[in-house]
Amino acid sequence: MAATASKELHRLLRRAGSPHGPLPSITQEAVQESKETAFGEGGGCLATAATSTGCLLGAARPLERGTPPEATAVLVAGELAAAIESGACVDAQMQDQLVIFMALAQGTSRLRCSPLTLHTQTAMAVAQQLTGCKFRVATHHGGPAGSPTEQWLLECDGIGHSRQCDRMM
């Protein structure tokens, strides 16, 4: 499965070319957890890439009964290739995780990302309601809407939260 993902990732990135600099080096590692450390039965495929600018992007899927592991590897490689080609600073699964930090930070935070996921949009709405922060979304450099290189700029005017317990001591 690792070899399939690596081969597919090479194919996709070579075909697309890279508008955002050199292609990341691709290494592969197959890991099999012992029964003592594994949770449940089954497996999955995880692929990560470190960009030349220090960003860490990833894609993952669990193996499903009846689906060949190689098919899962091809899907994961496609997701990671899209994240790399977009030039975004985070992958689609990380976007929503950063919203709360943007909301609580002081000043304006900016995040270059691929089109916003539904999880990210929900996290933004909840953060705005709970904190009063303000989010703005603008398309950014990149390809046309819907293309793998489409980029978005997510901005947030945070509330400047600080820990109260530090002030009481």
Secondary structure by P-SEA (a helix, b strand, c coil): caaaaaaaaaaaaaaaccccccccbbbbbbbbbccccccccccbbbbbbbccccccccccccccccccaaaaaaaaaaaaaaaaaacccccccccccaaaaaaacccbbbbbbccccaaaaaaaaaaaaaccbbbbbbbccccccccccbbbbbbbbcccccccccccc
